Amino acid sequence: MKQGLFITFEGGEGSGKSTQLELFAAYLRTEGYDVVITREPGSTSVGKEIRRLLVEGTKDKFDEITETLLFYADRRLNLTQIVWPALAEGKIVLSDRFNDSTIAYQYYGANKLADRQILDTLYNTVAGSFKPDLTFLLDIDAHIGLARSFRKAETMSTKEIRFEQAEISFHERLRNGYLELAKQEPERFYVISGDKTKDAIQHEIQQAFKQKFHP
């Protein structure tokens, strides 16, 4: 490959996107690709501190503007320190969440920002015209996803459940928001049902990758 690829994995809580990203990374490496894994928030040293602020504590600890600015600060660090350098070296970068998450959570889910233009302006400032080459959206019923996420949090004894604490209506708006984003950019998004088996989802991801980049 003469240039890298930036592929993002999106979905609500408990959708299985992180598991599928790891499986896909393993597959790509067996195919001979040089793969870099990143996540938002929290891939850089400063980003880890930002992540702790964002995903731990009570759901109402920030107002919507403060929360949004923290996400974009983390994104800028991730792009300049990890994503763009890796792409310049021809690597495939897989990201667990990216800007679609911010729009889905802050605009559609929280439903507190009156104008999405605020997010678009911030993104243009942070990333310019840069976009993922492909986005996998794992779509799942909000109730099922939340149940999965709480079970995982209990098993791992993690404090990262700030967004899970939001009311179910938040997570339903979040899901609908993701699907709306996919409708707006069908050439970039590939929507997969999160109700399928882990192996079936991974097979579909691999086939979609081959079809798009190696038809």
Phi, psi and omega per residue, in radians:
M1 nan 2.317 -3.113
K2 -1.453 -0.364 3.082
Q3 -2.497 2.804 -3.077
G4 -1.381 3.042 3.062
L5 -2.205 2.479 3.096
F6 -2.004 1.961 -3.082
I7 -2.104 2.226 -3.081
T8 -1.955 2.658 3.092
F9 -2.074 2.170 -3.073
E10 -2.203 2.818 3.099
G11 2.737 2.843 3.115
G12 -1.290 -3.096 -3.133
E13 -1.077 2.323 3.092
G14 1.306 0.296 -3.102
S15 -1.346 -0.331 -3.133
G16 1.632 0.137 -3.070
K17 -1.083 -0.670 -3.108
S18 -1.160 -0.725 3.090
T19 -1.092 -0.777 -3.120
Q20 -1.168 -0.621 3.084
L21 -1.074 -0.794 -3.138
E22 -1.112 -0.730 3.111
L23 -1.116 -0.716 -3.133
F24 -1.179 -0.669 3.091
A25 -1.067 -0.738 3.122
A26 -1.099 -0.730 3.105
Y27 -1.073 -0.840 -3.114
L28 -1.050 -0.679 3.136
R29 -1.159 -0.624 3.080
T30 -1.189 -0.397 3.098
E31 -1.514 -0.006 3.062
G32 1.664 0.139 3.132
Y33 -1.473 2.583 3.026
D34 -1.572 2.014 -2.975
V35 -2.045 2.394 3.034
V36 -2.082 2.305 3.108
I37 -1.857 2.333 3.083
T38 -2.411 2.920 3.102
R39 -2.572 2.747 3.068
E40 -2.267 2.343 -0.153
P41 -1.429 2.827 2.905
G42 1.987 0.413 -3.112
S43 -1.591 -0.478 3.125
T44 -1.681 2.995 -3.127
S45 -1.101 -0.769 3.080
V46 -1.247 -0.620 3.127
G47 -1.051 -0.559 3.106
K48 -1.096 -0.651 3.096
E49 -1.216 -0.698 3.090
I50 -1.090 -0.731 3.130
R51 -1.043 -0.769 -3.131
R52 -1.023 -0.723 3.127
L53 -1.133 -0.637 -3.029
L54 -1.432 -0.649 -2.981
V55 -1.838 -0.059 3.070
E56 -1.956 2.769 3.098
G57 1.635 -2.925 -3.077
T58 -1.419 2.668 -3.056
K59 -1.180 -0.361 -3.095
D60 -1.831 0.391 -3.065
K61 -1.237 -0.429 3.111
F62 -2.132 2.716 2.882
D63 -1.428 2.956 -2.988
E64 -1.128 -0.583 -3.116
I65 -1.248 -0.782 3.121
T66 -1.036 -0.806 -3.128
E67 -1.068 -0.785 -3.117
T68 -1.106 -0.746 3.141
L69 -1.103 -0.615 3.093
L70 -1.132 -0.707 3.110
F71 -1.086 -0.740 -3.112
Y72 -1.295 -0.526 3.033
A73 -1.113 -0.775 3.089
D74 -1.080 -0.711 -3.114
R75 -1.103 -0.737 3.131
R76 -1.081 -0.761 3.098
L77 -1.075 -0.760 -3.123
N78 -1.100 -0.767 -3.126
L79 -1.146 -0.847 -3.031
T80 -1.309 -0.540 -3.069
Q81 -1.672 -0.462 -3.040
I82 -2.167 -1.018 -2.961
V83 -1.151 -1.016 -3.071
W84 -1.098 -0.746 3.076
P85 -1.052 -0.700 -3.138
A86 -1.173 -0.713 3.117
L87 -1.126 -0.643 3.122
A88 -1.116 -0.418 3.110
E89 -1.607 0.113 3.089
G90 1.410 0.317 -3.103
K91 -1.538 2.808 2.984
I92 -1.637 2.143 3.119
V93 -1.824 2.160 3.079
L94 -1.869 2.166 -3.089
S95 -2.032 2.200 3.034
D96 -1.441 1.636 -3.060
R97 1.443 2.595 3.032
F98 -2.716 -2.576 -2.989
N99 -1.132 -0.501 3.101
D100 -1.043 -0.601 3.086
S101 -1.070 -0.758 -3.117
T102 -1.089 -0.772 3.130
I103 -1.140 -0.782 -3.106
A104 -1.116 -0.764 -3.080
Y105 -1.365 -0.849 -2.999
Q106 -1.402 -0.641 -3.076
Y107 -1.628 -0.975 -3.091
Y108 -1.353 -0.857 -3.058
G109 -1.213 -1.021 -3.110
A110 -1.176 -0.577 3.062
N111 1.018 0.606 -3.115
K112 -1.977 -0.361 3.110
L113 -1.482 2.117 -3.064
A114 -1.217 -0.445 -3.025
D115 -2.391 2.132 3.097
R116 -1.130 -0.347 -3.123
Q117 -0.973 -0.504 3.094
I118 -1.024 -0.796 -3.135
L119 -1.212 -0.713 -3.136
D120 -1.122 -0.671 3.113
T121 -1.150 -0.771 3.107
L122 -1.082 -0.737 3.140
Y123 -1.109 -0.775 3.121
N124 -1.060 -0.622 3.101
T125 -1.187 -0.709 -3.071
V126 -1.416 -0.696 -2.972
A127 -2.183 -0.156 -3.117
G128 1.144 -2.344 -3.112
S129 -1.582 0.071 -3.103
F130 -1.137 2.361 3.097
K131 -2.519 2.798 3.038
P132 -1.102 2.608 3.041
D133 -1.343 -0.484 -3.125
L134 -2.743 2.436 3.103
T135 -2.235 2.135 3.036
F136 -1.642 2.136 3.102
L137 -1.904 2.003 3.076
L138 -1.593 1.956 -3.047
D139 -1.735 2.249 -3.122
I140 -2.584 2.633 3.075
D141 -0.986 2.365 -3.045
A142 -1.047 -0.696 -3.137
H143 -1.120 -0.761 -3.136
I144 -1.153 -0.772 -3.137
G145 -1.085 -0.762 3.130
L146 -1.101 -0.740 3.118
A147 -1.044 -0.755 3.095
R148 -1.070 -0.790 -3.067
S149 -1.131 -0.724 3.122
F150 -1.163 -0.657 3.090
R151 -1.101 -0.729 3.133
K152 -1.131 -0.749 -3.135
A153 -1.091 -0.699 3.132
E154 -1.167 -0.723 -3.139
T155 -1.137 -0.703 -3.076
M156 -1.590 -0.062 -3.110
S157 0.910 0.792 -3.120
T158 -1.646 2.659 3.072
K159 -1.651 0.013 -3.034
E160 -1.451 1.161 -3.114
I161 -2.263 0.418 -3.092
R162 -1.063 -0.770 -3.107
F163 -1.341 -0.512 3.077
E164 -1.091 -0.414 -3.105
Q165 -1.279 -0.225 3.139
A166 -1.164 2.686 -3.123
E167 -1.102 2.759 -3.059
I168 -1.056 -0.541 3.138
S169 -1.084 -0.593 3.061
F170 -1.036 -0.856 -3.073
H171 -1.217 -0.513 3.063
E172 -1.250 -0.699 3.060
R173 -1.140 -0.660 3.111
L174 -1.027 -0.851 3.130
R175 -1.044 -0.822 3.133
N176 -1.103 -0.603 3.105
G177 -1.122 -0.780 3.086
Y178 -1.013 -0.789 -3.122
L179 -1.142 -0.582 3.074
E180 -1.165 -0.730 3.096
L181 -1.070 -0.698 3.125
A182 -1.111 -0.648 3.106
K183 -1.165 -0.591 -3.115
Q184 -1.249 -0.505 -3.127
E185 -2.342 1.174 -3.084
P186 -1.128 -0.415 3.139
E187 -1.275 -0.341 -3.136
R188 -1.772 -0.659 -3.050
F189 -1.477 2.536 2.942
Y190 -2.263 1.951 -3.057
V191 -1.635 2.270 -3.125
I192 -2.214 2.388 3.086
S193 -1.222 2.191 3.112
G194 -1.359 -0.008 3.129
D195 -1.433 -0.199 -3.115
K196 -1.327 2.944 3.086
T197 -1.174 2.767 3.140
K198 -0.994 -0.765 -3.118
D199 -1.183 -0.675 3.137
A200 -1.140 -0.714 3.112
I201 -1.115 -0.768 -3.113
Q202 -1.134 -0.693 3.099
H203 -1.052 -0.750 -3.137
E204 -1.134 -0.675 3.103
I205 -1.091 -0.824 -3.131
Q206 -1.095 -0.711 3.137
Q207 -1.176 -0.675 3.112
A208 -1.125 -0.700 3.101
F209 -1.072 -0.840 -3.125
K210 -1.080 -0.747 -3.098
Q211 -1.133 -0.673 -3.082
K212 -1.356 -0.700 -3.014
F213 -1.892 -0.271 3.123
H214 -2.449 1.003 -3.076
P215 -1.160 nan nan
